[in-house]
């Protein structure tokens, strides 16, 4: 059973999507992910976007930890229904509507949001069969909606290649957990010199968002 790990609703069980069509992020990976995000001090007051949300566990975890607004985007009917149940749960605990569910495919959602829409933290946990080119197209659309200092987290199979980052985004870290790999990216900083060389020298575990060349 998945649960909210920490924050206002810490320990609260979450509804799960029935069947095997979705691949929930394990508690082990989620704990490691949010430990890292806490170190970045990015969650409190953040505007969060959870794409391919599944049960919405990453988005509602962010809300529990102090995110200002969370958008869950999920196209599957059963999964979006579970998202809504978990959103209602955390909104009830918080006493305000922090989490909003959007039943939509990801690319159309990004195509119709206002140009002014922006997020501080974005999760992408697409189905493993999603083609690399399709993921690259989503990242391209997403790049225009990131605030300076934003963090993008992509969860993929450990056997998948590194995502194709668009011109407006650069990877600063990655970490493998068994069959899962997390990729961390941020908006591209034009004046970062020799970014890849510096990041390689620092190593994936020491780099952080906004680190010169990370």
C-alpha positions as CSV (number, residue, x, y, z in Angstrom):
1,X,0.0,0.0,0.0
2,X,1.3,3.4,-0.9
3,X,1.1,6.2,1.6
4,X,2.0,9.9,2.1
5,X,5.5,9.8,3.7
6,X,5.8,13.1,5.4
7,X,4.2,16.5,6.0
8,X,0.7,17.5,7.1
9,X,-0.8,14.2,6.0
10,X,2.2,12.0,6.7
11,X,1.3,8.3,7.1
12,X,-2.0,8.6,5.4
13,X,-2.7,5.6,3.0
14,X,-3.4,6.5,-0.6
15,X,-5.8,4.8,-3.0
16,X,-4.0,2.8,-5.7
17,X,-5.0,2.3,-9.3
18,X,-6.4,-1.2,-9.8
19,X,-4.8,-3.6,-12.3
20,X,-1.3,-3.6,-13.7
21,X,-1.5,-0.8,-16.4
22,X,0.1,1.7,-14.1
23,X,3.5,1.4,-12.4
24,X,3.5,3.2,-9.1
25,X,6.7,4.8,-7.8
26,X,7.8,2.5,-4.9
27,X,8.0,4.0,-1.4
28,X,11.8,3.4,-1.5
29,X,12.2,5.5,-4.6
30,X,9.8,8.1,-3.4
31,X,11.6,8.5,-0.1
32,X,14.9,9.0,-1.9
33,X,13.4,11.4,-4.4
34,X,11.8,13.6,-1.7
35,X,14.8,13.5,0.5
36,X,16.8,15.0,-2.4
37,X,14.1,17.6,-3.2
38,X,14.0,18.6,0.5
39,X,17.8,19.2,0.2
40,X,17.1,21.5,-2.7
41,X,14.5,23.4,-0.6
42,X,12.2,23.6,-3.5
43,X,8.9,22.1,-2.3
44,X,7.5,24.6,0.2
45,X,5.4,27.1,-1.7
46,X,6.1,25.5,-5.0
47,X,3.8,25.2,-8.0
48,X,3.9,21.5,-8.9
49,X,3.0,19.6,-12.1
50,X,2.6,15.8,-12.0
51,X,2.4,14.5,-15.6
52,X,1.3,10.8,-16.2
53,X,0.2,11.1,-12.6
54,X,-1.1,7.5,-12.1
55,X,-2.5,7.6,-8.6
56,X,-1.1,11.1,-8.1
57,X,1.1,10.0,-5.2
58,X,4.0,12.3,-6.1
59,X,1.8,15.3,-6.5
60,X,-0.1,14.8,-3.2
61,X,3.2,14.1,-1.4
62,X,4.3,17.5,-2.6
63,X,1.1,19.1,-1.3
64,X,1.5,17.4,2.1
65,X,5.0,18.9,2.3
66,X,3.9,22.4,1.6
67,X,3.5,22.9,-2.1
68,X,1.3,25.9,-2.9
69,X,-0.6,24.4,-5.9
70,X,-0.4,20.9,-7.5
71,X,-1.8,19.9,-11.0
72,X,-2.2,16.2,-11.6
73,X,-2.5,15.2,-15.3
74,X,-3.8,11.7,-16.1
75,X,-5.7,10.5,-19.1
76,X,-6.9,7.0,-18.0
77,X,-10.4,7.0,-16.6
78,X,-9.7,4.7,-13.6
79,X,-6.4,6.4,-12.8
80,X,-7.8,9.9,-13.0
81,X,-10.6,8.7,-10.6
82,X,-8.0,7.5,-8.1
83,X,-6.2,10.8,-8.6
84,X,-9.3,12.6,-7.6
85,X,-9.8,10.5,-4.5
86,X,-6.3,11.2,-3.4
87,X,-6.6,14.9,-4.2
88,X,-9.8,15.1,-2.2
89,X,-8.0,13.3,0.7
90,X,-5.1,15.8,0.9
91,X,-7.3,18.8,0.2
92,X,-9.5,17.8,3.1
93,X,-6.4,17.4,5.4
94,X,-5.1,20.8,4.3
95,X,-8.5,22.5,4.5
96,X,-8.1,24.1,1.1
97,X,-8.0,23.1,-2.6
98,X,-4.3,22.7,-3.3
99,X,-4.5,19.7,-5.7
100,X,-6.4,19.9,-9.0
101,X,-6.9,16.9,-11.3
102,X,-6.9,17.2,-15.1
103,X,-8.2,14.2,-17.0
104,X,-6.2,14.7,-20.2
105,X,-3.3,13.4,-22.3
106,X,-0.1,15.2,-21.5
107,X,0.7,16.8,-24.9
108,X,-2.8,18.3,-25.3
109,X,-2.7,19.6,-21.8
110,X,0.6,21.4,-22.3
111,X,-0.6,22.6,-25.7
112,X,-3.7,24.4,-24.2
113,X,-2.3,25.9,-21.0
114,X,-1.8,29.7,-21.1
115,X,1.7,30.9,-22.1
116,X,1.9,32.4,-18.6
117,X,1.4,29.1,-16.8
118,X,4.6,28.1,-15.0
119,X,5.8,25.5,-12.5
120,X,8.6,25.2,-10.0
121,X,8.7,21.4,-9.8
122,X,7.6,18.9,-12.5
123,X,7.4,15.1,-12.3
124,X,7.2,12.9,-15.4
125,X,6.6,9.2,-14.9
126,X,5.5,8.1,-18.3
127,X,4.7,4.5,-19.2
128,X,8.0,2.7,-19.9
129,X,6.8,1.8,-23.5
130,X,6.5,5.5,-24.3
131,X,8.9,6.2,-27.2
132,X,11.9,8.4,-26.6
133,X,10.7,10.8,-29.3
134,X,7.3,11.2,-27.7
135,X,8.9,12.0,-24.3
136,X,11.3,14.5,-26.0
137,X,8.3,16.3,-27.6
138,X,6.7,16.6,-24.1
139,X,9.9,18.0,-22.6
140,X,10.1,20.5,-25.5
141,X,6.6,21.8,-24.7
142,X,7.3,21.8,-21.0
143,X,10.5,23.9,-21.2
144,X,8.6,27.1,-21.9
145,X,6.7,26.7,-18.6
146,X,9.5,26.4,-16.2
147,X,10.5,29.2,-13.8
148,X,14.2,30.0,-13.2
149,X,15.5,27.4,-10.8
150,X,12.8,24.9,-11.5
151,X,13.5,21.2,-11.1
152,X,12.2,18.5,-13.5
153,X,12.3,14.8,-12.5
154,X,11.9,12.1,-15.1
155,X,11.3,8.5,-14.0
156,X,12.3,5.8,-16.6
157,X,13.4,2.2,-16.8
158,X,17.0,1.8,-15.8
159,X,17.5,0.3,-19.3
160,X,16.1,3.3,-21.1
161,X,18.5,5.9,-22.6
162,X,18.9,9.4,-21.1
163,X,15.9,11.6,-22.2
164,X,16.5,13.9,-25.1
165,X,16.6,17.3,-23.3
166,X,15.4,20.3,-25.3
167,X,17.5,23.4,-25.8
168,X,15.8,25.1,-22.8
169,X,16.7,22.3,-20.3
170,X,19.8,20.6,-19.0
171,X,20.4,17.5,-16.9
172,X,22.2,18.0,-13.6
173,X,21.9,14.6,-11.9
174,X,20.7,11.0,-12.2
175,X,20.3,8.0,-9.9
176,X,19.5,4.4,-10.4
177,X,17.3,2.4,-8.0
178,X,17.1,-1.2,-9.2
179,X,14.9,-1.2,-12.4
180,X,14.2,2.5,-12.0
181,X,16.3,5.5,-12.9
182,X,15.5,9.1,-11.9
183,X,16.8,12.0,-14.1
184,X,17.0,15.5,-12.8
185,X,17.0,18.5,-15.0
186,X,16.7,22.3,-14.8
187,X,16.2,25.2,-17.1
188,X,19.3,25.8,-19.2
189,X,21.6,28.5,-17.9
190,X,23.3,30.2,-20.9
191,X,26.3,31.5,-19.1
192,X,27.2,28.1,-17.6
193,X,30.6,27.3,-19.1
194,X,31.7,23.7,-19.7
195,X,28.6,22.4,-17.9
196,X,29.0,18.8,-18.7
197,X,32.7,18.7,-17.7
198,X,32.0,20.3,-14.4
199,X,29.0,18.1,-13.7
200,X,31.1,15.0,-14.5
201,X,33.8,16.2,-12.1
202,X,31.3,16.8,-9.3
203,X,29.6,13.5,-9.9
204,X,25.9,12.8,-10.1
205,X,25.4,12.6,-6.3
206,X,27.0,16.0,-5.5
207,X,25.4,18.1,-8.2
208,X,22.3,20.1,-7.4
209,X,20.0,22.6,-9.2
210,X,21.6,25.9,-10.0
211,X,25.1,24.5,-9.4
212,X,27.3,26.1,-12.0
213,X,27.6,23.6,-14.8
214,X,25.5,21.0,-12.9
